[in-house]
């Protein structure tokens, strides 16, 4: 990601897309066990709301990870990794790759000086919405595969893998079903993208104005930590709504 301010990125869209997609895929591979646990916990809370008698199976993030690994095997934690990588290639590449061009479109190619925060937020909302509109089928399949493990023993699984999930959904529900939950998904990802990219841009821009700081990895890490914090805090409520629409 490139900070706002006076600097312009000299990396092409293709280069930004490729590097963003690679980074997003690497992060997905590292964090998907926690994402799988998060999906199970959210589904459990939804089920508990309609059935107060059933005792919760999963307790806490680490407890959920341990339970899944013990009952379903360690590999079950990576359920949904293939569509997850599909998603990150499309969503991760587009939301970041388009951010600078869209931001330039909103402020004008001749703009000089710091980009207003409102324009950064608007650009990130736009790219987040566009990216998830393209990537929604991969998001849907990922969540459905992650949710398969909550089915009781003996109940047949709906899908044998990611490609089978894509084809089964199209055959049984129609191609439009791949965009199920698009509305809340656009809201979720546009909001999270705005919180993440705009805050990253703003935090980095602010840090670089502090004497002694330069555009190096420390500055990027600090800006990234701030962006992640804002994204999680702001995106958590819509995350639950998005999950319910996918399963």
N, C-alpha and C positions, 0 to 999 in steps of 0.2 A: 504494500500500500504506500501511496505517496502522499506526503503531507501537503496541506494547502499552502497558503503563503505565496511567496514570490517564485518558488521553484516550480518548474514544469517537468513532467516525466519525459525522459528521452527513450523510454521503452515502448515498443510498438504494442498495439492491442493484442496481437497474437502472442507476443512474449509475456505480457502481463497475464493473459488468459491461461497460458500453459503453466507458468510458475505458480499462479494462484490455485489452479486445479491440482497440481502436484502436491502443494503444501496442504491443501484441504483434504486430499486423499490420505496423506501420511497421518494427519491429525485424526481422521476418521478411523483408520486402522488401529491407532493407539487408544482411542477413547470409546470405541463402540461397546465394550463390555459394560461401561458405566451408563451408556445410552440405553442399552438393553435393560439394565436394572431399573433405570428411570421409567421406561415404558411399562414394565411390569408393576412397579409401585403405583403409577398413575392409573393403570387399569384396575388394580386392586382397590384403590380408593373409590373408583366409579362403581365397582361391584358392591362394595361395602355400603354404599349409599342406598342401594336397593335391597340389600340383604344384611340386616344388622346382626343376624344370628351367627353367620359364618365367621370363624376366627381368622385373622389375617395370616397368610402364609409367609409373606415377606416382611421383614422388619429392618428398616434402615438400608442405606445404599450398600454398605459392605456386607451386611447380612443377606441381602438379596443376591448379590454376586456369589456368595458362598453357597446359598441354597440352590441356585441355578446350576452351578458347577457340580455340586454333589448329586443332584437328582437327575440332571439331563446331560451331564458331561461338560468338560471344560470348553469344548468347541461350541456349545450352545450359546455361550456369551458372545460369539461372533455371528449369531444368526442375523441375517440382513446385511452382511458386509458387502456382498456383491452389488445389490441395488444402492447401498450406502455409498459405494465408490462411484457408481453411475451418477448418483445425485451430486456428489461433490465435484465431479468433473464438469457437470453442467452448471449447477447452482454456484459453486465456489468460483468457477472460472468466470461466469458471466457477471455476478454481482460485483466482483472486484475489478474485472477487466473493463466493465462499462462505466465504473464510477468516475474516473477522471474525465472521459469524454462527455459524459452527461453533466458533470459539474461545470465543465468549460462551456457547455451549451447554455446552461442557466445563467452564468455570470458574463458570458461573452468572451470571445477569443482575445479581445484587446484589454481585458481586465488586468489591472496592475495592483499589487498589494494583497493583503490577506483576504481570503474568501470569507464572506459572512457565514456564521454558523447556520443560519436559516437555509442558505443555499446548499451547504453540505448535507444537512438533514434531508432536504428535498431531493437531492441527487441520490442519496442512499436509499430513501423510500422508493424512488423510481426503479433503481437497479435491482433492489430486493424483490419488488413486485414482478418485474419482467423476468428475472432469473427463475423464481419459483413457479411462474406460469409455465415455463418450458420444462422444469424439472419435477413438476408435481407427480407424474406417474412413478418416478423412481422413489419419491418420498412415501407414497402410498404403499408400494410393494415392500419397502423396507420396514415400515411399521407393522404391516400385516404378518410378515415373516417373524418379526420379533415377538409378536403377540401369540404366535402359534403355541409356544411353550406353556401358556396358561391353560390350554385345553386339558381336561381330565385324562388320565391314563386310559388307553383303549379307544379313545375318540380319534377317528382318522384325521390326519392333517389335510388341510385344503390344498396345499402346494408342496411340490417336491423340491422346488428351488426357485430362484429369481425369474429365470426365463419362463418356467412353467407358470409362475404367478402372473406374469404379464399376459401370457396367452389365455390362461384360464379366466382371468378377469374380463378380457375382451370377449371371449366366447360366451360366458355366462351372464355378464352384466352389461356388455356393450362397451365400445371403445371410450365413450364419454365417461364411463365409471372410473377410468384412470385419473380423471380430474375431480374425483369426489373430494369434498372438503377444500376445494380451491379457495373459496372466500376466506375462511378463517386462516388458511395457510398463507394467503397473500398478506393478510393483516399481521400474522405472526412474523413472517420472514421480512416483510418490509420494515416493521417496527424494530426487530432485532438488528437488521442490517443498518438501519439508521442509528440505533444506539451504538452499534459497534464501529462502523466506519466513520461516522461523524465525530464520535467521541475520540477515536484513535487520531483522526486528523487534527482535532482541536487540542487534544492533550499533547501531541507531538509538537504542534505549532507553538504551544505555550512553553514547553520544556526548552525548545531551541532558543527562546528569548532569554532564558536564564544564563547568566555568565558561566562559562566553563563547560556547557553542554554543546555537543556537536551532533551531526546526523550520523550516529553510529549504532551499533547493536544494543547498547545500553538504553539509548533513547527509544529505540524500537520496542524493546522488551517492556519498558515502563509504560509506553503508550498502549501496547498490547494488553498489559494487565488491566489498565484502566478501561479499555474497550470491552474486555471480557466481563469485567464486573458490571458495567452498565448494561450489557446485553442480557446477562442472566437475570438481573434484578427487574428489568423492564419487560423481558420476554416471557417470564415464567407463567403469568396468568393466561396469556393467549396460547401457550404451549399445551396446556391441558385441554383447551377447546379444540385445538387442531388435532390432537390425538383421538378424541372422541369421534371426530368426523371421518377418520381414516379406517377405523376398525368396524 
